[in-house]
Amino acid sequence: MTVSKRILFIAALALVGAPILAGCATNNTTTTPTSSTTTSSTPVSSTPTSTPVTSTPVITTPSTTPLELKLGVFMPLTGALNTLGPDMRDGALLAVDEINAANLGLHITTDVKDDGTTDSSGDPNKFNQFAGEGVTAVVGPCCSGVTASVLDLAVQNQIVVASPSATSPTLTLDRDNQGFFWRVSPSDAVQGKVDAAIVKNDNNTKVVIIYVNNAYGNGLNKVFTQTFGASNVVTAQAYNEQNTGDFSSQVTAVCQKTADALVIFGYINDGANILKEMQKQSCLSKFKIYGSEGLYSSESSAGLPTKAGQDSSGNWLAAGIKGTNPQSGNLSAFNAKFKAKYGHDPQQYSAESYDGVMYIALAALKAGSVKGDDIQKQMLTIANPPGTSCQAFAECALLVKAGTDIDYKGYAHDFQFDDKHEPKTGIYSEWQVQTDGTTKIIATDLTA
């Protein structure tokens, strides 16, 4: 063995044995602030996940000219889900840091933009800015309405959109995204059925509904109504996604009806304002109240109970409310490294944001290209079996560079994906707000 070959061999062995160190991602437009909020423990699924294979792959030395991927990060830094957005952004940037630190043939620069939660009128312009800046893949947006507003542009510009949390069934049922939409979380085609089952199991026969008039709310309302029975829905009141807090007409409409339960398909801030208005109209105790993951937060200071507040006697307005939430896998490993970097436990959908970046990055490495069309053609290949199970980017990247098929095991969950680039199934937890204002998981492994 020559001296130069011996040096390369020793360097490669060091690369495999070394831990993955967090590096610094280049951000073209913004710095990456970190949140100082504290969080309660994140629910942990009882669903078993596959154990990634950690056998040492054939080693190749890093390319001296890595692929340069321009990645958009499009999260709700303002608006109704601004309590989730910063951690979702930081989950994505954590993945970018690890990829760049690994130095295994792919380098990512990021452009962070605020999707505003529900800014479906302004976000197409921001997406066009991504296209003009040479971005070929985007992790985000967060919500279904915003996602629906940019998918045509994604197809036209051949930009992969990997949303961690856009769950409306209409995003795939009513359109052909030509492979450029990747849904990390399962669609509400399952969640709406689980919601209906929970409400029925609590012996409710008649319900009223308040829902946000966008792709998210419309999708959930449709599936829930079909499952629960349209004749059992007394009234369904929509509100505009740009609502600034006045829900008096919707609350008046439902409170005038006779029903057992109220179901809210909306977001935390909206749900809090609905509860305040019900208290004002003296009808809060009239119904049992239910919701979906839009009303859920593992962060107590940013959650529905805190936002809705207490009555004059100190009772939490949100006490007793139940709802569903997509169930992640065992998040202990992800939570630990997120907290090590940012100093607090991650919010909901942070792990899905991390995984969204990984799906894009590994597909680009597999394709040997950062073009959006090349990336989307490889995403099912790296995300589904058959293939060697792996999770850490360095481990997966070495396998890909050695020509080995992989099956990336996401931190959020280990679903298989169908030809529409979305999980084939979904598993959910049931949560409930307690009388002390905390939110607890009361059931797991729910599916339709």
Phi, psi and omega in degrees: 000129180288164180299315183296320179292323180296321179296315179298319182296316180295319180297321180292319177298321178296323181295318182291322185279342186281147174289156178281121183257141179289127178252197180247120178278142175282132180239117187290333190237332185219157169277168184253095178288156176245152182274147178254007181287156175256156184231157171277172184295142179278136180302141180245130182288149171268003181287125180290145176239158181292145177272120182301141176282135185241023178296147184286123180280171172298135188265135170235150180282148180301144177292143178282345178234082183293156171298140179249107182259127173264116187246128172273140174241113193236092189231161183279084179279342173227173179092193189296335180247031179292348175283337179265326191305313181301319179287328175296316175301314184291329174298318177295318182289333173298317178297318179299316179302315182292321179295314181292323179293329181293329177054053183241042172100003178219129175235136185242132166250145187242152173231109184267128175228155180267122179274355174070009182071304185229022184278064184288348176272324182268337186292329174303325177294321178293323179293322175298328175295319174306311182299317180294336181270002178085014177292134180244356176207146181228132169261120191118184356290180181281310193256160186292321182297314178296317180300315179300327183286345184244354186294324176299319178294324178298315180294315181299320184263002181053054177248124178288130176247113179249098181271130177285341195210008177279110194246001183296132177299333184294342181293338178239331182288325188258010185204158175252107183271002176053030176089356186271358175249127178237120182257116182283319179267153179293155182283164181284002172301332176267316185298320180300324178289321178294318176304312181298321180295319179298315180296317178296318182295341176269016175065033173266131180251333179233137181227158167242154186228139166239127185218151178283134185275071173214187185299324179294304182294318180297319181296313179294317180300319181295311182294317179300313183297318178297321183283317182285333181108117184302326181291345180264357175263108186291316175202151176230116185253122179268153171227151182291139183295343177267011180306131183264006175133356181264104180246023185297319183290319179294317180294317178301317183297317182282325183289342176281348184265160175259117181202166179272329189215153171247132177246129181246121173248093182197207185243169188304308182298321179294315179300319179298317180292326176296315179296320178297319180291323176296320176297318180297322181270008176059038178231015182296325182274002184287327186237153158283142189241139182226161178204190179240196185291345177296339179262000187260143170210137175279352181266110186298321183288341180249006186275174181302315180302314181294318181295322180282327176084197185238160175275185185294343179265002179087011178274135179288128182298330183272358184303133177096342182296138177243159177191182181245161178206132177305132186269122178274172175282200177287107187269008187300319181292316179294314181302322182294315182284331174296313181294325179297326182274319189251350174086006178207163178290148183283152174281171176305141176074006176291318179293322177296325177293317175302310181297324178303318177295318182295319177301316180296312185296315182290326176293321177296317180296319178297320181284339187067030186203150175252012174288138183303318181295322178291322180295311185296332180289344182253357188292318177295327182297319184271348186258345185240155170290160003281164180151162180285127181292134178205163181223307179296140184301316183300318179297312181295318183296319178297322176296313180299315182292337177274000179084016181267134174292141181236162172230095183293126179261103184295154176289327183287317179193174182234053178282157166269152185249145182265186185287354172267005178067041176221158180302141181287339181213180178213146177234139189230155170254157173250131179244160176212139175280127182273168182294340178269006177089358176275160178243125185238148172279124184248350176203150180227171175060041178268137175210169183263000000 
